[in-house]
């Protein structure tokens, strides 16, 4: 599998998680913060995989 597919998948996952952060911010801030951390991990993993 080309590494670009993995990068695109991780960025898509990060986008999905950002939507979760946006939708849960007003009701469950703790969960939103956990999701935001996962967004950072997914984007960092995509960058690391590309390099």
PDB file of N, CA, C and O in Angstrom, chain B, residues numbered from 101:
ATOM      1  N   UNK B 101       0.842  -1.171   0.000  1.00  0.00           N
ATOM      2  CA  UNK B 101       0.000   0.000   0.000  1.00  0.00           C
ATOM      3  C   UNK B 101       0.893   1.243   0.000  1.00  0.00           C
ATOM      4  O   UNK B 101       1.780   1.373   0.843  1.00  0.00           O
ATOM      5  N   UNK B 102       0.658   2.144  -0.938  1.00  0.00           N
ATOM      6  CA  UNK B 102       1.458   3.372  -0.947  1.00  0.00           C
ATOM      7  C   UNK B 102       1.238   4.192   0.324  1.00  0.00           C
ATOM      8  O   UNK B 102       0.147   4.196   0.894  1.00  0.00           O
ATOM      9  N   UNK B 103       2.282   4.878   0.753  1.00  0.00           N
ATOM     10  CA  UNK B 103       2.183   5.612   2.004  1.00  0.00           C
ATOM     11  C   UNK B 103       1.234   6.802   1.912  1.00  0.00           C
ATOM     12  O   UNK B 103       0.777   7.300   2.940  1.00  0.00           O
ATOM     13  N   UNK B 104       0.934   7.260   0.719  1.00  0.00           N
ATOM     14  CA  UNK B 104      -0.014   8.357   0.582  1.00  0.00           C
ATOM     15  C   UNK B 104      -1.409   7.954   1.037  1.00  0.00           C
ATOM     16  O   UNK B 104      -2.152   8.783   1.563  1.00  0.00           O
ATOM     17  N   UNK B 105      -1.774   6.685   0.841  1.00  0.00           N
ATOM     18  CA  UNK B 105      -3.091   6.212   1.286  1.00  0.00           C
ATOM     19  C   UNK B 105      -3.206   6.282   2.808  1.00  0.00           C
ATOM     20  O   UNK B 105      -4.251   6.652   3.343  1.00  0.00           O
ATOM     21  N   UNK B 106      -2.146   5.930   3.483  1.00  0.00           N
ATOM     22  CA  UNK B 106      -2.155   5.986   4.942  1.00  0.00           C
ATOM     23  C   UNK B 106      -2.269   7.434   5.411  1.00  0.00           C
ATOM     24  O   UNK B 106      -3.009   7.724   6.352  1.00  0.00           O
ATOM     25  N   UNK B 107      -1.554   8.331   4.773  1.00  0.00           N
ATOM     26  CA  UNK B 107      -1.605   9.753   5.130  1.00  0.00           C
ATOM     27  C   UNK B 107      -3.004  10.300   4.897  1.00  0.00           C
ATOM     28  O   UNK B 107      -3.534  11.019   5.743  1.00  0.00           O
ATOM     29  N   UNK B 108      -3.605   9.973   3.770  1.00  0.00           N
ATOM     30  CA  UNK B 108      -4.960  10.445   3.476  1.00  0.00           C
ATOM     31  C   UNK B 108      -5.948   9.869   4.485  1.00  0.00           C
ATOM     32  O   UNK B 108      -6.860  10.568   4.927  1.00  0.00           O
ATOM     33  N   UNK B 109      -5.776   8.610   4.848  1.00  0.00           N
ATOM     34  CA  UNK B 109      -6.651   7.998   5.847  1.00  0.00           C
ATOM     35  C   UNK B 109      -6.530   8.660   7.209  1.00  0.00           C
ATOM     36  O   UNK B 109      -7.534   8.887   7.884  1.00  0.00           O
ATOM     37  N   UNK B 110      -5.302   8.970   7.615  1.00  0.00           N
ATOM     38  CA  UNK B 110      -5.105   9.629   8.905  1.00  0.00           C
ATOM     39  C   UNK B 110      -5.676  11.051   8.893  1.00  0.00           C
ATOM     40  O   UNK B 110      -6.245  11.500   9.889  1.00  0.00           O
ATOM     41  N   UNK B 111      -5.527  11.747   7.784  1.00  0.00           N
ATOM     42  CA  UNK B 111      -6.100  13.089   7.698  1.00  0.00           C
ATOM     43  C   UNK B 111      -7.625  13.037   7.660  1.00  0.00           C
ATOM     44  O   UNK B 111      -8.287  13.911   8.221  1.00  0.00           O
ATOM     45  N   UNK B 112      -8.185  12.030   7.010  1.00  0.00           N
ATOM     46  CA  UNK B 112      -9.638  11.862   7.024  1.00  0.00           C
ATOM     47  C   UNK B 112     -10.126  11.553   8.433  1.00  0.00           C
ATOM     48  O   UNK B 112     -11.156  12.073   8.862  1.00  0.00           O
ATOM     49  N   UNK B 113      -9.395  10.713   9.152  1.00  0.00           N
ATOM     50  CA  UNK B 113      -9.736  10.419  10.546  1.00  0.00           C
ATOM     51  C   UNK B 113      -9.671  11.682  11.386  1.00  0.00           C
ATOM     52  O   UNK B 113     -10.539  11.912  12.227  1.00  0.00           O
ATOM     53  N   UNK B 114      -8.652  12.501  11.168  1.00  0.00           N
ATOM     54  CA  UNK B 114      -8.529  13.758  11.906  1.00  0.00           C
ATOM     55  C   UNK B 114      -9.715  14.672  11.606  1.00  0.00           C
ATOM     56  O   UNK B 114     -10.236  15.322  12.512  1.00  0.00           O
ATOM     57  N   UNK B 115     -10.139  14.729  10.371  1.00  0.00           N
ATOM     58  CA  UNK B 115     -11.308  15.540  10.019  1.00  0.00           C
ATOM     59  C   UNK B 115     -12.569  15.049  10.691  1.00  0.00           C
ATOM     60  O   UNK B 115     -13.380  15.844  11.165  1.00  0.00           O
ATOM     61  N   UNK B 116     -12.736  13.741  10.733  1.00  0.00           N
ATOM     62  CA  UNK B 116     -13.884  13.144  11.417  1.00  0.00           C
ATOM     63  C   UNK B 116     -13.852  13.483  12.908  1.00  0.00           C
ATOM     64  O   UNK B 116     -14.882  13.808  13.500  1.00  0.00           O
ATOM     65  N   UNK B 117     -12.676  13.408  13.503  1.00  0.00           N
ATOM     66  CA  UNK B 117     -12.536  13.718  14.926  1.00  0.00           C
ATOM     67  C   UNK B 117     -12.762  15.199  15.205  1.00  0.00           C
ATOM     68  O   UNK B 117     -13.300  15.551  16.256  1.00  0.00           O
ATOM     69  N   UNK B 118     -12.362  16.071  14.286  1.00  0.00           N
ATOM     70  CA  UNK B 118     -12.615  17.507  14.460  1.00  0.00           C
ATOM     71  C   UNK B 118     -14.119  17.760  14.484  1.00  0.00           C
ATOM     72  O   UNK B 118     -14.602  18.597  15.247  1.00  0.00           O
ATOM     73  N   UNK B 119     -14.851  17.039  13.652  1.00  0.00           N
ATOM     74  CA  UNK B 119     -16.309  17.154  13.693  1.00  0.00           C
ATOM     75  C   UNK B 119     -16.859  16.726  15.048  1.00  0.00           C
ATOM     76  O   UNK B 119     -17.803  17.329  15.559  1.00  0.00           O
ATOM     77  N   UNK B 120     -16.274  15.693  15.624  1.00  0.00           N
ATOM     78  CA  UNK B 120     -16.684  15.262  16.954  1.00  0.00           C
ATOM     79  C   UNK B 120     -16.376  16.297  18.013  1.00  0.00           C
ATOM     80  O   UNK B 120     -17.168  16.510  18.931  1.00  0.00           O
ATOM     81  N   UNK B 121     -15.233  16.937  17.891  1.00  0.00           N
ATOM     82  CA  UNK B 121     -14.879  18.005  18.830  1.00  0.00           C
ATOM     83  C   UNK B 121     -15.889  19.140  18.721  1.00  0.00           C
ATOM     84  O   UNK B 121     -16.369  19.655  19.731  1.00  0.00           O
ATOM     85  N   UNK B 122     -16.197  19.516  17.520  1.00  0.00           N
ATOM     86  CA  UNK B 122     -17.130  20.624  17.300  1.00  0.00           C
ATOM     87  C   UNK B 122     -18.514  20.312  17.865  1.00  0.00           C
ATOM     88  O   UNK B 122     -19.150  21.175  18.470  1.00  0.00           O
ATOM     89  N   UNK B 123     -18.977  19.084  17.668  1.00  0.00           N
ATOM     90  CA  UNK B 123     -20.331  18.748  18.088  1.00  0.00           C
ATOM     91  C   UNK B 123     -20.447  18.480  19.585  1.00  0.00           C
ATOM     92  O   UNK B 123     -21.538  18.607  20.141  1.00  0.00           O
ATOM     93  N   UNK B 124     -19.363  18.115  20.246  1.00  0.00           N
ATOM     94  CA  UNK B 124     -19.450  17.807  21.669  1.00  0.00           C
ATOM     95  C   UNK B 124     -18.931  18.921  22.571  1.00  0.00           C
ATOM     96  O   UNK B 124     -18.986  18.786  23.793  1.00  0.00           O
ATOM     97  N   UNK B 125     -18.436  20.001  22.015  1.00  0.00           N
ATOM     98  CA  UNK B 125     -17.797  21.030  22.834  1.00  0.00           C
ATOM     99  C   UNK B 125     -18.755  21.647  23.859  1.00  0.00           C
ATOM    100  O   UNK B 125     -18.353  21.890  24.997  1.00  0.00           O
ATOM    101  N   UNK B 126     -19.998  21.900  23.483  1.00  0.00           N
ATOM    102  CA  UNK B 126     -20.918  22.567  24.403  1.00  0.00           C
ATOM    103  C   UNK B 126     -21.491  21.614  25.446  1.00  0.00           C
ATOM    104  O   UNK B 126     -21.869  22.058  26.530  1.00  0.00           O
ATOM    105  N   UNK B 127     -21.566  20.341  25.155  1.00  0.00           N
ATOM    106  CA  UNK B 127     -22.217  19.413  26.082  1.00  0.00           C
ATOM    107  C   UNK B 127     -21.233  18.620  26.925  1.00  0.00           C
ATOM    108  O   UNK B 127     -21.475  18.403  28.112  1.00  0.00           O
ATOM    109  N   UNK B 128     -20.136  18.188  26.338  1.00  0.00           N
ATOM    110  CA  UNK B 128     -19.181  17.338  27.059  1.00  0.00           C
ATOM    111  C   UNK B 128     -17.768  17.824  26.762  1.00  0.00           C
ATOM    112  O   UNK B 128     -17.108  17.318  25.855  1.00  0.00           O
ATOM    113  N   UNK B 129     -17.312  18.796  27.522  1.00  0.00           N
ATOM    114  CA  UNK B 129     -15.999  19.388  27.254  1.00  0.00           C
ATOM    115  C   UNK B 129     -14.863  18.396  27.451  1.00  0.00           C
ATOM    116  O   UNK B 129     -13.874  18.434  26.718  1.00  0.00           O
ATOM    117  N   UNK B 130     -14.992  17.513  28.427  1.00  0.00           N
ATOM    118  CA  UNK B 130     -13.930  16.529  28.664  1.00  0.00           C
ATOM    119  C   UNK B 130     -13.730  15.622  27.473  1.00  0.00           C
ATOM    120  O   UNK B 130     -12.599  15.372  27.058  1.00  0.00           O
ATOM    121  N   UNK B 131     -14.837  15.124  26.915  1.00  0.00           N
ATOM    122  CA  UNK B 131     -14.758  14.272  25.728  1.00  0.00           C
ATOM    123  C   UNK B 131     -14.213  15.057  24.541  1.00  0.00           C
ATOM    124  O   UNK B 131     -13.442  14.522  23.744  1.00  0.00           O
ATOM    125  N   UNK B 132     -14.604  16.310  24.419  1.00  0.00           N
ATOM    126  CA  UNK B 132     -14.108  17.133  23.317  1.00  0.00           C
ATOM    127  C   UNK B 132     -12.602  17.325  23.412  1.00  0.00           C
ATOM    128  O   UNK B 132     -11.912  17.334  22.393  1.00  0.00           O
ATOM    129  N   UNK B 133     -12.093  17.478  24.619  1.00  0.00           N
ATOM    130  CA  UNK B 133     -10.645  17.640  24.788  1.00  0.00           C
ATOM    131  C   UNK B 133      -9.917  16.350  24.430  1.00  0.00           C
ATOM    132  O   UNK B 133      -8.860  16.385  23.800  1.00  0.00           O
ATOM    133  N   UNK B 134     -10.478  15.215  24.830  1.00  0.00           N
ATOM    134  CA  UNK B 134      -9.877  13.922  24.454  1.00  0.00           C
ATOM    135  C   UNK B 134      -9.864  13.769  22.941  1.00  0.00           C
ATOM    136  O   UNK B 134      -8.865  13.332  22.370  1.00  0.00           O
ATOM    137  N   UNK B 135     -10.960  14.123  22.291  1.00  0.00           N
ATOM    138  CA  UNK B 135     -11.015  14.041  20.833  1.00  0.00           C
ATOM    139  C   UNK B 135     -10.019  14.993  20.182  1.00  0.00           C
ATOM    140  O   UNK B 135      -9.426  14.661  19.156  1.00  0.00           O
ATOM    141  N   UNK B 136      -9.831  16.172  20.766  1.00  0.00           N
ATOM    142  CA  UNK B 136      -8.859  17.128  20.224  1.00  0.00           C
ATOM    143  C   UNK B 136      -7.443  16.581  20.326  1.00  0.00           C
ATOM    144  O   UNK B 136      -6.629  16.782  19.425  1.00  0.00           O
ATOM    145  N   UNK B 137      -7.150  15.893  21.415  1.00  0.00           N
ATOM    146  CA  UNK B 137      -5.829  15.264  21.553  1.00  0.00           C
ATOM    147  C   UNK B 137      -5.652  14.192  20.486  1.00  0.00           C
ATOM    148  O   UNK B 137      -4.574  14.054  19.908  1.00  0.00           O
ATOM    149  N   UNK B 138      -6.714  13.433  20.229  1.00  0.00           N
ATOM    150  CA  UNK B 138      -6.636  12.410  19.182  1.00  0.00           C
ATOM    151  C   UNK B 138      -6.458  13.022  17.795  1.00  0.00           C
ATOM    152  O   UNK B 138      -5.809  12.430  16.933  1.00  0.00           O
ATOM    153  N   UNK B 139      -7.030  14.203  17.580  1.00  0.00           N
ATOM    154  CA  UNK B 139      -6.815  14.919  16.313  1.00  0.00           C
ATOM    155  C   UNK B 139      -5.340  15.253  16.152  1.00  0.00           C
ATOM    156  O   UNK B 139      -4.765  15.050  15.083  1.00  0.00           O
ATOM    157  N   UNK B 140      -4.736  15.760  17.205  1.00  0.00           N
ATOM    158  CA  UNK B 140      -3.317  16.116  17.148  1.00  0.00           C
ATOM    159  C   UNK B 140      -2.463  14.875  16.881  1.00  0.00           C
ATOM    160  O   UNK B 140      -1.509  14.930  16.106  1.00  0.00           O
ATOM    161  N   UNK B 141      -2.804  13.772  17.516  1.00  0.00           N
ATOM    162  CA  UNK B 141      -2.059  12.517  17.299  1.00  0.00           C
ATOM    163  C   UNK B 141      -2.211  12.045  15.859  1.00  0.00           C
ATOM    164  O   UNK B 141      -1.234  11.618  15.244  1.00  0.00           O
ATOM    165  N   UNK B 142      -3.427  12.117  15.310  1.00  0.00           N
ATOM    166  CA  UNK B 142      -3.659  11.667  13.935  1.00  0.00           C
ATOM    167  C   UNK B 142      -2.906  12.545  12.927  1.00  0.00           C
ATOM    168  O   UNK B 142      -2.304  12.032  11.983  1.00  0.00           O
ATOM    169  N   UNK B 143      -2.940  13.848  13.126  1.00  0.00           N
ATOM    170  CA  UNK B 143      -2.223  14.744  12.210  1.00  0.00           C
ATOM    171  C   UNK B 143      -0.712  14.554  12.356  1.00  0.00           C
ATOM    172  O   UNK B 143       0.017  14.538  11.364  1.00  0.00           O
ATOM    173  N   UNK B 144      -0.254  14.411  13.588  1.00  0.00           N
ATOM    174  CA  UNK B 144       1.171  14.154  13.799  1.00  0.00           C
ATOM    175  C   UNK B 144       1.612  12.844  13.179  1.00  0.00           C
ATOM    176  O   UNK B 144       2.699  12.757  12.608  1.00  0.00           O
ATOM    177  N   UNK B 145       0.773  11.826  13.288  1.00  0.00           N
ATOM    178  CA  UNK B 145       1.090  10.549  12.662  1.00  0.00           C
ATOM    179  C   UNK B 145       1.129  10.646  11.142  1.00  0.00           C
ATOM    180  O   UNK B 145       1.967  10.019  10.495  1.00  0.00           O
ATOM    181  N   UNK B 146       0.223  11.430  10.579  1.00  0.00           N
ATOM    182  CA  UNK B 146       0.221  11.622   9.127  1.00  0.00           C
ATOM    183  C   UNK B 146       1.486  12.329   8.665  1.00  0.00           C
ATOM    184  O   UNK B 146       2.086  11.956   7.656  1.00  0.00           O
ATOM    185  N   UNK B 147       1.880  13.339   9.403  1.00  0.00           N
ATOM    186  CA  UNK B 147       3.104  14.063   9.049  1.00  0.00           C
ATOM    187  C   UNK B 147       4.332  13.156   9.203  1.00  0.00           C
ATOM    188  O   UNK B 147       5.219  13.143   8.349  1.00  0.00           O
ATOM    189  N   UNK B 148       4.366  12.408  10.292  1.00  0.00           N
ATOM    190  CA  UNK B 148       5.501  11.507  10.520  1.00  0.00           C
ATOM    191  C   UNK B 148       5.550  10.415   9.461  1.00  0.00           C
ATOM    192  O   UNK B 148       6.633  10.033   9.016  1.00  0.00           O
ATOM    193  N   UNK B 149       4.397   9.912   9.055  1.00  0.00           N
ATOM    194  CA  UNK B 149       4.370   8.842   8.056  1.00  0.00           C
ATOM    195  C   UNK B 149       4.830   9.364   6.699  1.00  0.00           C
ATOM    196  O   UNK B 149       5.483   8.651   5.938  1.00  0.00           O
ATOM    197  N   UNK B 150       4.483  10.616   6.404  1.00  0.00           N
ATOM    198  CA  UNK B 150       4.861  11.208   5.118  1.00  0.00           C
ATOM    199  C   UNK B 150       6.369  11.476   5.061  1.00  0.00           C
ATOM    200  O   UNK B 150       6.989  11.327   4.007  1.00  0.00           O
ATOM    201  N   UNK B 151       6.947  11.865   6.178  1.00  0.00           N
ATOM    202  CA  UNK B 151       8.376  12.170   6.221  1.00  0.00           C
ATOM    203  C   UNK B 151       9.112  10.885   6.379  1.00  0.00           C
ATOM    204  O   UNK B 151      10.342  10.881   6.441  1.00  0.00           O
TER     205      UNK B 151
END
